[in-house]
Amino acid sequence: MNSPLGRLGASRITRRRALLGWGCVLARSVFATTPAAAIVPFGKQRPTNTDVLYGRNTLPGGIRSRLIDNNNGIVMHILEAGFETTGRPCVVLLHGFPELAYTWRHQLLALAQAGFHAVAPDLRGYGRTAAAPVSFEDDLAQYSMLSRVSDVLGLTRAIGHETLACVVGHDWGGPTAQWCALARPDVFRSVVSVSTPFTGPPSLPLATADRPKASESVIDIEKDLAALPRPRKHYWWYSASREANQDMWHAPQGVHDLLRAMYYFKSADWKGNAPFALKSWAAEELSKMPEYYVMDFDKSISETMAAHMPSSEEIAACRWMTEGDLRVYSAEYARTGFQGGLNYYRVLTNPRYSAELRLFSGRTIDNPACFIGGARDWGVRQSPGAFESMGKDVCTRLLGVHSIEGAGHSVPEEKPREVNRLLIEFLRQRPA
């Protein structure tokens, strides 16, 4: 099989290829917690990695792509490292929005060098897992939380693991990882959430049979935000709207510049990010967040991002998201659009899908857990009270809560050395 796709589909690893792969890992043993970008001089191009479907000029050797039927209705594209020998404990890394498996490019080899089989999939609706652009009319049920857990469970088994040492999730990958641990603790033996605090399942009221049902006070946050002196709207509901995908996919500034501004605006590079605890889920409190979470009522996402585009000097100085890195993201999203990822917000804001999760009311995450966030990430604080309640109400074995200085929302990319160190320390110290 001479073509790259033929090589990617092969399950058999030759002795020469195994030795080459291990050579790449061993050569980087000194750099186990060093970001890949720091190994190649800044501005220089890597040797071409023909074993991957994207990032061929930016992903180091020792990382490969595979296309895996997950037995839940999709073929998932994965990036993986530490695949050269069987029997290694497996860590699966779940990305967020607007991200890809590529988000974990700095973690894969570090975890492999530490003795793990490290796997990062493009999730349902994203990247090379999306064979074609997702339509707003596509079946939304396949994006439900339980379907997404089934995606990860099916992938785990398809690649030959009955259990995972850990499931790690960033941004939207965080809740998916949390629900993996909550729904199937026998399979997902530990969990790390990055940027998104553990919130637990929706609750069902207790002992209501012999008393009148209490009237519920419902906050219409969309209405309340729109009524503020400076009218606002929450990005959840905008992202769930029909127009969001077209706005982002066909942004006047183009997908590349849209993503550049999104990553910059949420990162520690934007000096306005100084998060603090919000008092409640009320319009006046939520409106204290930057416009990427609580938008101006009359602006779209593309307009919001255009107003916060970094300068050419700031772009040139950004070493955690080089133009080469960003082209990987922009090329994939220009091909697929954004609807696959936006469907996660449609599920979030649809009462039908939160109601089905009441099946797990009262359940806690009882396996070892860890939280990692950026000290300058508003994502940690966007749901008032969630950060404070993790260990008290949701995780009975929360072994660590870490806030990384100098990091915003893209923590695994902004501060990969620190994230790698914390992940490996957690994996080594977690009880069985």
C-alpha positions in Angstrom: 0.0 0.0 0.0 1.8 3.1 -1.3 -0.7 5.8 -0.6 -0.8 7.7 2.7 -4.4 6.6 3.2 -3.5 3.0 2.6 -0.7 3.2 5.2 -3.2 4.8 7.7 -5.7 2.1 7.2 -3.1 -0.7 7.9 -3.5 -2.3 11.2 -0.2 -4.2 11.0 2.9 -2.3 12.1 6.2 -3.4 10.5 9.3 -3.9 12.7 11.0 -1.0 10.9 8.1 1.4 11.5 7.8 0.3 15.2 11.5 1.1 15.7 11.1 4.4 14.0 8.1 5.3 16.1 9.9 4.3 19.3 12.9 6.3 18.2 10.7 9.4 17.9 9.4 8.8 21.4 12.7 8.1 23.0 14.4 11.0 21.2 11.8 13.2 22.9 12.1 11.7 26.4 14.0 14.7 27.6 11.1 16.9 26.3 8.3 15.0 27.8 6.7 18.1 29.2 8.0 20.5 26.5 5.6 21.8 23.9 6.3 20.4 20.4 6.6 23.9 19.1 9.6 24.5 21.4 11.6 21.6 19.9 11.6 23.0 16.4 13.0 26.5 16.2 10.2 29.1 15.9 9.4 29.9 12.3 11.0 26.7 11.0 9.0 24.0 9.2 8.9 20.4 10.5 9.8 17.4 8.4 6.6 16.2 6.7 4.6 13.6 8.8 2.9 11.5 6.2 1.2 9.4 8.8 -1.4 12.0 9.7 -4.4 13.3 7.7 -3.8 17.0 8.8 -1.0 18.9 10.4 1.6 17.1 8.2 4.0 20.0 8.5 3.3 20.7 12.2 2.8 17.3 14.0 6.0 15.5 14.9 6.8 11.9 14.1 5.5 9.4 16.5 1.9 10.7 16.0 -0.3 9.0 13.5 -3.9 9.2 12.2 -6.3 6.3 12.0 -10.0 6.1 10.9 -12.0 3.9 13.3 -15.5 2.6 13.0 -16.8 3.3 16.6 -19.8 1.0 16.2 -22.1 3.9 17.1 -22.8 5.0 13.6 -19.7 7.0 12.7 -16.1 6.5 11.6 -13.9 8.6 13.9 -10.6 10.1 12.9 -8.0 9.8 15.7 -4.5 11.1 16.4 -2.6 8.7 18.6 0.8 8.1 20.1 2.3 5.3 22.2 0.7 2.7 19.8 3.9 0.8 19.1 3.4 -1.8 21.9 0.2 -3.4 23.1 -1.0 -3.5 26.7 -0.4 0.1 27.6 -3.1 1.8 29.7 -5.0 4.2 27.5 -5.9 7.9 27.9 -8.5 9.5 25.6 -8.4 13.2 25.1 -11.6 15.0 24.0 -11.5 18.4 22.4 -13.9 21.4 22.6 -15.3 24.0 20.2 -14.0 25.3 17.8 -11.3 22.7 18.1 -10.1 19.3 16.8 -8.0 16.3 18.0 -5.2 18.6 17.0 -5.8 20.6 20.2 -4.0 17.9 22.1 -0.9 17.9 19.8 1.4 18.8 22.8 0.0 16.1 25.1 0.1 13.0 22.9 3.9 12.3 22.9 4.3 13.4 26.5 1.7 10.9 27.6 3.2 8.2 25.3 6.6 8.8 26.8 5.1 8.4 30.3 3.9 4.9 29.3 0.4 5.5 28.0 -1.5 4.9 24.7 -2.7 8.4 24.0 -5.7 8.9 21.7 -7.4 12.1 20.6 -10.4 11.8 18.3 -12.1 14.3 16.1 -15.5 14.2 17.9 -18.9 13.7 16.1 -19.4 16.5 13.6 -15.8 17.7 13.6 -12.8 17.4 11.4 -12.1 14.2 9.5 -14.9 12.4 11.5 -17.3 14.6 9.6 -17.3 13.0 6.1 -19.4 15.9 4.9 -20.7 19.2 6.2 -23.4 18.8 8.9 -26.8 20.3 8.1 -29.1 22.1 10.6 -31.7 19.6 9.5 -29.6 16.5 10.4 -30.8 14.3 13.3 -30.0 16.2 16.5 -30.5 13.1 18.7 -27.1 11.7 17.6 -25.5 14.7 19.3 -27.2 14.1 22.6 -24.9 13.7 25.7 -25.7 9.9 25.9 -24.9 9.5 22.2 -21.6 11.3 22.7 -20.7 9.0 25.6 -21.6 6.1 23.4 -19.2 7.5 20.8 -16.3 7.5 23.3 -17.3 4.1 24.7 -17.5 2.5 21.2 -14.2 4.1 20.2 -12.5 2.7 23.4 -13.6 -0.8 22.6 -12.9 -0.6 18.9 -9.2 0.3 19.5 -8.9 -2.7 21.9 -9.4 -1.3 25.4 -12.0 -2.6 27.8 -11.2 0.3 30.2 -9.5 3.7 30.1 -6.9 4.8 32.6 -8.4 8.3 32.1 -10.7 10.3 29.9 -9.7 14.0 29.6 -11.9 16.7 28.2 -11.4 20.4 27.3 -14.2 22.9 26.8 -17.2 20.9 25.4 -15.0 17.8 25.8 -15.1 18.4 29.5 -18.8 17.6 30.0 -18.6 14.7 27.7 -15.6 13.3 29.7 -17.6 13.9 33.0 -20.6 12.1 31.7 -18.4 9.2 30.6 -17.1 8.9 34.1 -20.6 9.3 35.7 -22.5 6.9 33.4 -19.8 4.2 33.0 -17.4 4.3 35.9 -16.4 0.7 35.3 -14.9 1.7 31.9 -13.7 5.3 32.5 -11.5 4.8 35.6 -10.6 8.4 36.1 -11.5 11.8 34.6 -9.8 15.2 34.1 -11.8 18.2 33.1 -10.0 21.2 31.6 -11.6 24.6 31.7 -15.2 23.3 32.3 -16.1 22.6 35.9 -18.0 19.5 36.8 -21.7 20.2 37.2 -23.3 16.8 37.7 -26.7 15.6 36.5 -30.0 17.5 36.7 -31.8 16.8 39.9 -35.3 15.4 40.6 -37.2 16.7 43.6 -37.5 14.4 46.6 -40.6 13.6 48.8 -43.2 15.4 46.7 -45.9 12.8 46.8 -47.8 14.2 49.9 -47.4 17.9 49.3 -48.5 20.3 46.6 -46.0 20.8 43.9 -44.1 24.0 44.5 -44.3 26.6 41.8 -41.1 27.0 39.9 -39.5 30.4 39.4 -38.2 30.3 35.8 -35.5 32.8 34.8 -35.9 33.8 31.1 -32.3 34.8 30.7 -32.6 35.7 27.0 -35.4 38.1 27.8 -33.6 39.6 30.8 -30.3 40.1 28.9 -32.2 41.8 26.0 -33.8 44.2 28.5 -30.5 45.5 30.0 -29.6 49.1 29.3 -26.9 47.7 27.0 -28.9 44.9 25.4 -27.1 41.6 25.4 -27.6 37.9 24.4 -26.0 34.7 25.6 -23.8 32.9 23.2 -25.4 29.5 24.0 -28.6 30.5 22.4 -27.0 32.3 19.5 -24.9 29.3 18.8 -28.0 27.1 18.8 -29.7 29.3 16.2 -30.0 28.4 12.5 -28.0 31.5 11.4 -24.9 30.8 13.6 -23.3 28.3 11.2 -23.7 30.5 8.1 -22.4 33.5 10.0 -19.3 31.7 11.0 -18.7 29.6 7.9 -19.1 32.6 5.6 -17.8 35.3 7.9 -16.8 38.4 6.0 -13.2 38.2 7.4 -12.9 34.5 6.4 -12.7 31.4 8.6 -9.0 31.8 9.3 -9.3 35.3 10.7 -12.5 34.5 12.6 -10.7 31.6 14.4 -7.6 33.8 15.0 -9.8 36.3 16.8 -11.7 33.7 18.8 -8.6 32.1 20.1 -7.0 35.4 20.9 -10.0 36.9 22.5 -10.4 34.0 25.0 -6.7 33.6 25.7 -4.4 35.2 28.2 -3.0 37.3 25.3 -6.1 39.5 25.6 -5.4 41.6 28.6 -9.1 42.1 29.4 -9.5 38.6 30.7 -9.6 38.9 34.5 -12.3 36.4 35.6 -14.0 36.4 39.0 -16.8 34.6 40.7 -20.3 35.7 39.5 -23.0 35.9 42.2 -25.9 34.3 40.4 -27.4 33.3 37.0 -28.9 36.7 36.5 -28.6 39.1 33.6 -26.8 41.8 35.5 -24.2 39.3 36.7 -23.7 37.5 33.4 -23.3 40.8 31.5 -20.0 41.3 33.4 -18.5 38.7 31.2 -16.7 39.6 27.9 -18.7 39.7 24.6 -17.5 36.3 23.5 -19.8 34.8 26.2 -22.5 37.5 26.5 -22.7 39.2 23.2 -24.1 42.6 22.2 -27.7 42.0 21.2 -27.3 43.4 17.7 -24.0 41.7 16.8 -23.2 38.3 15.3 -20.2 36.1 16.3 -18.3 37.2 13.2 -19.0 40.9 14.0 -18.0 40.4 17.6 -14.7 38.7 16.6 -13.9 41.3 14.0 -13.9 44.0 16.6 -11.3 42.1 18.6 -8.9 40.9 15.8 -5.3 41.0 17.1 -2.8 43.1 15.3 -0.3 41.7 12.8 2.4 42.2 15.5 0.4 40.2 18.1 -0.2 37.4 15.6 3.5 37.2 14.7 4.4 37.0 18.4 1.9 34.3 19.2 3.9 31.1 19.7 1.2 28.9 21.2 -1.0 29.3 18.0 1.3 29.8 15.0 -0.1 30.5 11.6 0.7 26.9 10.7 -1.3 25.6 13.6 -4.2 27.9 12.8 -4.2 26.8 9.2 -4.9 23.2 10.4 -8.1 24.4 12.1 -9.2 26.9 9.5 -8.8 24.4 6.6 -10.9 21.8 8.4 -13.7 24.3 9.4 -13.6 25.9 5.9 -14.4 22.3 4.6 -17.0 21.2 7.1 -18.5 24.4 8.5 -19.3 24.7 12.1 -22.8 23.1 12.5 -21.4 19.8 14.0 -20.0 21.7 16.9 -22.9 24.1 17.1 -25.3 21.1 17.5 -23.8 20.6 21.0 -25.3 24.0 22.0 -28.6 23.0 20.4 -28.7 20.0 22.7 -27.7 22.1 25.7 -30.6 24.5 25.2 -33.2 21.9 24.3 -35.2 20.8 27.4 -35.8 17.4 25.9 -32.2 16.4 26.2 -31.7 17.7 29.7 -34.8 15.8 30.8 -33.4 12.5 29.7 -30.4 13.0 31.9 -32.6 13.0 35.0 -32.2 9.3 34.8 -28.9 9.9 36.6 -30.3 12.2 39.3 -28.4 11.9 42.6 -25.4 10.1 40.9 -21.9 11.4 41.7 -18.6 10.9 40.0 -16.8 8.5 42.4 -13.7 7.6 40.5 -10.6 9.8 40.8 -11.1 13.2 39.3 -9.1 16.4 38.6 -9.8 19.9 37.3 -7.3 22.1 35.4 -8.2 25.7 34.4 -6.5 28.8 33.3 -6.2 31.6 35.8 -7.4 34.0 33.1 -10.1 31.8 31.6 -13.7 33.0 32.0 -14.8 29.5 31.0 -14.1 28.4 34.5 -16.5 31.1 35.9 -19.2 31.3 33.2 -21.7 29.1 35.1 -22.0 30.7 38.6 -21.3 28.4 41.5 -20.2 25.4 39.4 -16.5 25.8 40.2 -17.2 26.0 44.0 -19.5 23.0 44.1 -17.3 20.5 42.2 -15.8 18.7 45.2 -18.8 19.2 47.5 -21.7 18.1 45.2 -20.4 16.3 42.2 -17.0 14.6 42.7 -16.4 12.4 45.8 -12.7 11.9 44.9 -11.6 15.2 43.5 -7.8 14.9 43.9 -6.8 18.2 42.5 -8.0 21.6 41.4 -5.4 23.6 39.5 -5.3 27.1 38.2 -2.5 27.8 35.7 -1.1 31.3 35.8 -0.8 33.0 32.4 -3.3 30.8 30.7 -6.7 31.6 29.2 -9.2 29.3 27.7 -6.9 27.3 25.4 -4.9 25.8 28.3 -3.5 22.7 26.7 -2.1 24.9 23.9 -1.2 28.0 25.8 0.6 26.2 28.7 1.4 22.7 27.5 4.3 22.0 29.8 2.2 22.7 32.9 -0.8 20.7 31.6 1.4 17.8 30.7 3.0 17.8 34.2 -0.4 17.9 35.9 -1.9 15.2 33.8 1.1 12.8 34.3 1.2 13.6 38.0 -2.5 12.8 38.4 -2.2 9.6 36.3 0.6 8.4 38.5 -0.9 9.3 41.9 -4.5 8.3 41.3 -5.6 5.3 43.3 -6.8 2.2 41.4 
